[in-house]
Amino acid sequence: MATRVRKSKLRDARLQLGLSQAEVGDRLGVTGAAIGHYETGLSKPPPDRAVQLAKLLRLKPHEVSTSGRGSTKKTVDRPRSASAKQRASVVADARAPSRDEGAVLDALRAMPAAERRVVMKLVLAYKHAGLHNAAGQHG
């Protein structure tokens, strides 16, 4: 089992390579926020992702702490409800966020819940106002 990484070791290695959390996440197929969680010790990558992360950051595999989860566990196919199938379809059709969108998402995820709610209210109010303005211009 891998030893726990000093919290800043992953961050130091990433910064030394001049990479952002979003860039590392893109290369590993996860969000920049997930990379931030790995760096702070909030969560640990599964073993297969830890190996990829170590290679990318030019670390030794034992320098990246891993979770007990990974691709070696068996998954069970269960029948899905219609709503679960619809949600999966929406996710599959979603496009990957741009770099700017990813940065916004990372910032939102890092915010305390109360602040995130305030920001979301502002965004939704802006969206609602924008829809009315667009309808008024075209209507």
Backbone as CSV, one residue per row, in Angstrom:
resi,resn,N_x,N_y,N_z,CA_x,CA_y,CA_z,C_x,C_y,C_z
1,MET,0.843,-1.182,0.000,0.000,0.000,0.000,0.886,1.242,0.000
2,ALA,0.484,2.244,-0.744,1.285,3.456,-0.875,1.201,4.283,0.395
3,THR,2.284,4.993,0.682,2.291,5.870,1.844,1.607,7.177,1.496
4,ARG,1.142,7.872,2.525,0.435,9.134,2.304,1.418,10.187,1.803
5,VAL,0.979,10.938,0.826,1.813,11.962,0.218,1.732,13.230,1.047
6,ARG,2.857,13.903,1.189,2.850,15.233,1.789,1.928,16.077,0.929
7,LYS,1.022,16.823,1.550,-0.050,17.501,0.825,0.416,18.302,-0.375
8,SER,1.553,18.931,-0.301,1.974,19.809,-1.389,2.859,19.113,-2.427
9,LYS,3.185,17.858,-2.240,4.082,17.162,-3.174,3.512,17.125,-4.598
10,LEU,2.248,16.753,-4.738,1.630,16.716,-6.061,1.567,18.123,-6.652
11,ARG,1.171,19.080,-5.826,1.065,20.470,-6.289,2.435,20.987,-6.732
12,ASP,3.449,20.738,-5.916,4.808,21.188,-6.253,5.260,20.598,-7.588
13,ALA,5.004,19.305,-7.783,5.419,18.643,-9.028,4.657,19.233,-10.216
14,ARG,3.360,19.473,-10.040,2.542,20.044,-11.124,3.028,21.440,-11.481
15,LEU,3.246,22.267,-10.471,3.690,23.641,-10.724,5.080,23.679,-11.352
16,GLN,5.947,22.755,-10.950,7.286,22.697,-11.527,7.226,22.407,-13.026
17,LEU,6.203,21.671,-13.443,6.021,21.375,-14.865,5.222,22.465,-15.582
18,GLY,4.759,23.468,-14.830,4.013,24.563,-15.433,2.611,24.182,-15.877
19,LEU,1.997,23.226,-15.187,0.663,22.750,-15.555,-0.376,23.257,-14.566
20,SER,-1.569,23.547,-15.061,-2.684,23.911,-14.195,-3.390,22.636,-13.752
21,GLN,-4.219,22.763,-12.729,-5.010,21.613,-12.296,-5.917,21.141,-13.429
22,ALA,-6.478,22.095,-14.170,-7.368,21.740,-15.287,-6.612,20.965,-16.368
23,GLU,-5.381,21.372,-16.665,-4.595,20.677,-17.691,-4.272,19.253,-17.261
24,VAL,-3.894,19.079,-16.009,-3.609,17.733,-15.507,-4.888,16.898,-15.534
25,GLY,-5.992,17.515,-15.103,-7.273,16.814,-15.127,-7.664,16.386,-16.527
26,ASP,-7.484,17.285,-17.510,-7.807,16.951,-18.899,-7.016,15.731,-19.362
27,ARG,-5.758,15.682,-19.014,-4.907,14.566,-19.451,-5.275,13.246,-18.781
28,LEU,-5.864,13.350,-17.571,-6.229,12.132,-16.847,-7.704,11.784,-16.985
29,GLY,-8.466,12.676,-17.620,-9.890,12.415,-17.781,-10.710,12.719,-16.543
30,VAL,-10.236,13.659,-15.713,-10.977,14.091,-14.531,-11.016,15.619,-14.522
31,THR,-11.732,16.185,-13.581,-11.804,17.640,-13.492,-10.572,18.202,-12.784
32,GLY,-10.359,19.481,-12.992,-9.289,20.157,-12.263,-9.550,20.122,-10.770
33,ALA,-10.830,20.153,-10.385,-11.178,20.083,-8.965,-10.728,18.751,-8.356
34,ALA,-10.859,17.669,-9.122,-10.412,16.362,-8.625,-8.909,16.395,-8.359
35,ILE,-8.166,17.041,-9.252,-6.718,17.165,-9.052,-6.449,17.966,-7.783
36,GLY,-7.214,19.035,-7.575,-7.072,19.822,-6.349,-7.340,18.987,-5.115
37,HIS,-8.338,18.110,-5.194,-8.648,17.234,-4.061,-7.509,16.256,-3.805
38,TYR,-6.902,15.744,-4.869,-5.764,14.841,-4.697,-4.601,15.592,-4.039
39,GLU,-4.393,16.833,-4.476,-3.275,17.623,-3.948,-3.435,17.956,-2.471
40,THR,-4.656,18.211,-2.039,-4.896,18.588,-0.652,-5.147,17.392,0.256
41,GLY,-5.285,16.218,-0.336,-5.548,15.028,0.460,-7.024,14.830,0.766
42,LEU,-7.877,15.672,0.180,-9.315,15.547,0.393,-9.826,14.221,-0.160
43,SER,-9.233,13.778,-1.266,-9.549,12.462,-1.814,-8.278,11.883,-2.420
44,LYS,-8.349,10.609,-2.750,-7.198,9.921,-3.337,-7.622,9.295,-4.660
45,PRO,-6.726,9.295,-5.639,-7.079,8.680,-6.920,-7.087,7.158,-6.809
46,PRO,-7.898,6.507,-7.665,-7.831,5.047,-7.710,-6.457,4.621,-8.222
47,PRO,-6.044,3.395,-7.960,-4.682,2.965,-8.305,-4.284,3.210,-9.760
48,ASP,-5.171,2.924,-10.711,-4.788,3.110,-12.110,-4.560,4.586,-12.431
49,ARG,-5.375,5.466,-11.871,-5.208,6.894,-12.113,-3.970,7.419,-11.374
50,ALA,-3.675,6.860,-10.206,-2.497,7.278,-9.449,-1.219,6.997,-10.246
51,VAL,-1.187,5.867,-10.935,-0.031,5.525,-11.773,0.108,6.542,-12.903
52,GLN,-1.018,6.884,-13.552,-0.991,7.880,-14.633,-0.539,9.237,-14.101
53,LEU,-1.042,9.608,-12.925,-0.689,10.889,-12.318,0.799,10.938,-11.991
54,ALA,1.313,9.859,-11.439,2.741,9.800,-11.121,3.588,9.965,-12.385
55,LYS,3.225,9.274,-13.456,3.974,9.399,-14.715,3.918,10.816,-15.242
56,LEU,2.719,11.392,-15.255,2.532,12.737,-15.787,3.347,13.761,-15.006
57,LEU,3.369,13.622,-13.686,4.077,14.587,-12.844,5.530,14.200,-12.578
58,ARG,5.964,13.118,-13.233,7.345,12.637,-13.100,7.703,12.298,-11.645
59,LEU,6.760,11.619,-11.006,6.965,11.140,-9.645,7.078,9.627,-9.663
60,LYS,7.572,9.062,-8.588,7.605,7.606,-8.457,6.211,7.156,-8.024
61,PRO,5.765,6.001,-8.506,4.407,5.538,-8.177,4.102,5.539,-6.677
62,HIS,5.067,5.193,-5.844,4.801,5.146,-4.403,4.649,6.541,-3.794
63,GLU,4.969,7.583,-4.555,4.829,8.946,-4.049,3.399,9.472,-4.176
64,VAL,2.539,8.732,-4.851,1.142,9.138,-5.018,0.264,8.181,-4.226
65,SER,-0.406,8.723,-3.228,-1.287,7.931,-2.385,-2.521,7.516,-3.182
66,THR,-3.002,6.313,-2.940,-4.149,5.811,-3.705,-5.305,5.437,-2.793
67,SER,-6.476,5.435,-3.397,-7.656,4.941,-2.682,-7.673,3.430,-2.819
68,GLY,-8.547,2.799,-2.119,-8.682,1.350,-2.237,-9.468,0.941,-3.465
69,ARG,-10.047,1.952,-4.149,-10.876,1.663,-5.319,-10.016,1.638,-6.569
70,GLY,-10.541,1.012,-7.596,-9.823,1.010,-8.857,-10.480,0.144,-9.884
71,SER,-9.802,0.005,-11.005,-10.382,-0.740,-12.109,-10.384,-2.244,-11.859
72,THR,-9.757,-2.691,-10.770,-9.734,-4.120,-10.490,-11.033,-4.611,-9.868
73,LYS,-11.860,-3.685,-9.347,-13.131,-4.096,-8.771,-14.118,-4.444,-9.865
74,LYS,-14.944,-5.439,-9.595,-15.956,-5.842,-10.564,-17.164,-4.932,-10.425
75,THR,-17.752,-4.590,-11.552,-18.981,-3.809,-11.522,-20.123,-4.715,-11.958
76,VAL,-21.292,-4.412,-11.476,-22.466,-5.211,-11.790,-23.397,-4.364,-12.630
77,ASP,-23.821,-4.888,-13.777,-24.799,-4.197,-14.598,-26.174,-4.420,-13.997
78,ARG,-26.814,-3.315,-13.663,-28.164,-3.391,-13.133,-29.092,-2.682,-14.101
79,PRO,-30.333,-3.111,-14.170,-31.278,-2.405,-15.032,-31.440,-0.969,-14.552
80,ARG,-31.541,-0.043,-15.489,-31.697,1.362,-15.142,-33.146,1.788,-15.322
81,SER,-33.540,2.743,-14.498,-34.867,3.331,-14.665,-34.833,4.237,-15.891
82,ALA,-36.004,4.612,-16.379,-36.083,5.501,-17.543,-35.417,6.837,-17.249
83,SER,-35.619,7.363,-16.024,-35.015,8.656,-15.685,-33.491,8.544,-15.608
84,ALA,-32.980,7.426,-15.114,-31.525,7.235,-15.063,-30.950,7.146,-16.470
85,LYS,-31.670,6.471,-17.376,-31.221,6.388,-18.770,-31.211,7.765,-19.407
86,GLN,-32.226,8.567,-19.109,-32.299,9.913,-19.670,-31.149,10.765,-19.149
87,ARG,-30.868,10.690,-17.845,-29.746,11.456,-17.274,-28.434,11.022,-17.899
88,ALA,-28.252,9.719,-18.077,-27.028,9.216,-18.694,-26.897,9.721,-20.124
89,SER,-28.008,9.789,-20.836,-27.997,10.284,-22.209,-27.599,11.749,-22.251
90,VAL,-28.121,12.541,-21.324,-27.782,13.970,-21.267,-26.296,14.132,-20.986
91,VAL,-25.769,13.336,-20.054,-24.349,13.414,-19.730,-23.505,13.008,-20.928
92,ALA,-23.913,11.968,-21.632,-23.154,11.506,-22.793,-23.151,12.547,-23.903
93,ASP,-24.263,13.294,-24.036,-24.366,14.315,-25.077,-23.671,15.616,-24.706
94,ALA,-23.339,15.794,-23.435,-22.726,17.043,-22.982,-21.334,17.184,-23.580
95,ARG,-21.009,18.409,-23.932,-19.666,18.661,-24.449,-18.734,18.959,-23.288
96,ALA,-17.473,18.754,-23.480,-16.492,19.047,-22.445,-16.415,20.554,-22.237
97,PRO,-16.285,20.999,-20.998,-16.214,22.436,-20.765,-14.930,23.028,-21.336
98,SER,-15.030,24.281,-21.759,-13.845,24.992,-22.240,-12.925,25.253,-21.053
99,ARG,-11.761,25.761,-21.329,-10.807,26.062,-20.262,-11.415,27.086,-19.294
100,ASP,-12.070,28.135,-19.845,-12.690,29.153,-18.995,-13.822,28.560,-18.170
101,GLU,-14.655,27.724,-18.799,-15.750,27.094,-18.074,-15.209,26.177,-16.970
102,GLY,-14.148,25.472,-17.274,-13.529,24.605,-16.269,-13.003,25.397,-15.087
103,ALA,-12.407,26.563,-15.371,-11.891,27.411,-14.294,-13.039,27.915,-13.416
104,VAL,-14.154,28.275,-14.047,-15.324,28.734,-13.293,-15.860,27.598,-12.427
105,LEU,-15.963,26.406,-13.009,-16.449,25.253,-12.239,-15.527,24.940,-11.065
106,ASP,-14.212,24.997,-11.303,-13.265,24.751,-10.215,-13.436,25.771,-9.099
107,ALA,-13.623,27.051,-9.481,-13.806,28.102,-8.483,-15.099,27.891,-7.702
108,LEU,-16.174,27.515,-8.401,-17.442,27.252,-7.716,-17.312,26.097,-6.737
109,ARG,-16.648,25.041,-7.164,-16.497,23.869,-6.291,-15.664,24.185,-5.053
110,ALA,-14.762,25.139,-5.176,-13.898,25.494,-4.049,-14.591,26.428,-3.051
111,MET,-15.701,27.042,-3.464,-16.424,27.981,-2.600,-17.189,27.265,-1.501
112,PRO,-17.329,27.933,-0.372,-18.232,27.402,0.660,-19.660,27.367,0.101
113,ALA,-20.462,26.451,0.579,-21.805,26.229,0.038,-22.662,27.498,0.051
114,ALA,-22.592,28.273,1.114,-23.419,29.485,1.200,-23.052,30.475,0.096
115,GLU,-21.768,30.656,-0.142,-21.331,31.563,-1.205,-21.702,31.019,-2.577
116,ARG,-21.585,29.710,-2.752,-21.939,29.089,-4.032,-23.418,29.324,-4.352
117,ARG,-24.282,29.227,-3.322,-25.713,29.473,-3.536,-25.966,30.905,-3.991
118,VAL,-25.260,31.872,-3.393,-25.424,33.272,-3.784,-24.994,33.468,-5.236
119,VAL,-23.858,32.903,-5.602,-23.371,33.029,-6.982,-24.361,32.389,-7.947
120,MET,-24.874,31.221,-7.605,-25.828,30.548,-8.495,-27.103,31.371,-8.657
121,LYS,-27.573,32.008,-7.588,-28.752,32.870,-7.707,-28.476,34.015,-8.668
122,LEU,-27.288,34.613,-8.573,-26.920,35.703,-9.476,-26.862,35.226,-10.926
123,VAL,-26.245,34.088,-11.143,-26.125,33.549,-12.501,-27.507,33.252,-13.083
124,LEU,-28.364,32.624,-12.284,-29.702,32.300,-12.771,-30.530,33.558,-13.021
125,ALA,-30.369,34.570,-12.176,-31.077,35.836,-12.395,-30.588,36.488,-13.679
126,TYR,-29.286,36.451,-13.903,-28.718,37.022,-15.127,-29.234,36.270,-16.351
127,LYS,-29.257,34.939,-16.253,-29.748,34.127,-17.363,-31.214,34.443,-17.641
128,HIS,-32.017,34.536,-16.584,-33.440,34.828,-16.727,-33.638,36.208,-17.367
129,ALA,-32.883,37.199,-16.913,-32.979,38.545,-17.464,-32.528,38.554,-18.926
130,GLY,-31.498,37.802,-19.237,-31.001,37.724,-20.613,-32.003,37.096,-21.555
131,LEU,-32.717,36.084,-21.084,-33.740,35.439,-21.898,-34.878,36.405,-22.192
132,HIS,-35.264,37.204,-21.200,-36.336,38.187,-21.414,-35.888,39.257,-22.403
133,ASN,-34.638,39.712,-22.252,-34.135,40.728,-23.178,-34.076,40.203,-24.600
134,ALA,-33.624,38.957,-24.746,-33.533,38.367,-26.085,-34.924,38.197,-26.687
135,ALA,-35.898,37.797,-25.874,-37.265,37.612,-26.366,-37.858,38.962,-26.781
136,GLY,-37.566,40.008,-26.007,-38.085,41.328,-26.326,-37.504,41.885,-27.603
137,GLN,-36.259,41.556,-27.897,-35.605,42.058,-29.104,-36.113,41.352,-30.346
138,HIS,-36.434,40.063,-30.198,-36.850,39.281,-31.357,-38.358,39.203,-31.520
139,GLY,-39.101,39.538,-30.425,-40.526,39.307,-30.421,-41.275,40.422,-31.051
